[in-house]
Amino acid sequence: MTQLSDTIYLSKLPSRCVCLYMYLERHGAKKGNCFHSMNTIANNLGVSRQTITLAIKDLVANGHIESQNQYRKDGGKSSNIYKILK
């Protein structure tokens, strides 16, 4: 287990947050380049999109991750970029 992983386990956040954090860590968020859509993350983890939305809000509010909006050339919203902060 990495120091980053230890941080999330000790945070006392709900299991949905730990699960999402580990997913993001595994898929490149330590380097700032995890850009899976919320639907993709939800499907891969076997939970609802609402569960992912709540987990993202909790992780952002507690300073564990950063979520940045992305937009297409036509101005439409694309998937977010996620970065692990601690």
C-alpha positions in Angstrom: 0.0 0.0 0.0 1.3 3.5 -0.8 1.4 6.5 1.4 -1.5 8.0 -0.7 -3.6 4.9 -0.1 -2.8 5.1 3.7 -4.1 8.7 3.7 -7.5 7.8 2.4 -7.9 4.8 4.7 -7.2 7.0 7.8 -9.5 9.8 6.6 -12.7 8.2 8.0 -14.6 9.0 4.8 -17.4 6.7 3.6 -16.4 3.5 1.7 -17.7 5.1 -1.5 -15.0 7.7 -1.2 -12.3 5.1 -0.5 -13.4 3.0 -3.5 -13.4 6.0 -5.8 -10.1 7.3 -4.6 -8.5 3.9 -5.2 -10.0 3.8 -8.7 -8.7 7.2 -9.5 -5.3 6.4 -8.1 -5.1 3.3 -10.2 -6.2 5.1 -13.4 -3.7 7.9 -13.4 -5.0 10.6 -11.1 -1.7 10.7 -9.2 -0.2 12.2 -12.4 -3.3 14.4 -13.0 -4.6 12.6 -16.0 -7.6 10.5 -15.0 -10.5 11.7 -17.2 -13.0 8.8 -17.1 -16.6 9.9 -17.2 -18.7 9.5 -14.1 -20.8 6.9 -16.0 -17.7 4.9 -16.8 -16.5 5.1 -13.3 -19.9 4.1 -11.9 -20.1 1.1 -14.3 -16.6 -0.1 -13.6 -17.3 0.1 -9.8 -20.8 -1.3 -10.0 -22.4 1.7 -8.3 -24.8 4.4 -9.4 -23.7 7.7 -11.0 -25.2 9.5 -7.9 -22.9 7.5 -5.6 -19.9 8.7 -7.7 -21.2 12.3 -7.6 -21.5 12.2 -3.8 -18.0 10.6 -3.5 -16.4 13.2 -5.7 -18.0 16.0 -3.7 -16.8 14.5 -0.4 -13.3 13.9 -1.7 -13.0 17.5 -3.1 -14.5 19.0 0.1 -11.9 17.1 2.2 -9.0 18.1 0.0 -8.2 14.6 -1.3 -8.8 15.3 -5.0 -9.3 18.1 -7.5 -11.9 18.0 -10.2 -11.5 20.2 -13.3 -14.1 20.6 -16.0 -13.2 20.0 -19.6 -15.0 21.3 -22.7 -15.1 20.2 -26.3 -14.2 22.6 -29.2 -17.9 23.2 -29.8 -18.3 24.3 -26.2 -20.0 21.1 -25.0 -19.0 19.7 -21.6 -16.7 16.7 -21.6 -15.6 14.4 -18.8 -13.7 16.0 -15.9 -10.0 15.6 -15.2 -9.3 14.2 -11.7 -6.1 14.7 -9.7 -5.1 13.3 -6.3 -3.9 16.0 -4.0 -3.1 13.9 -0.9 
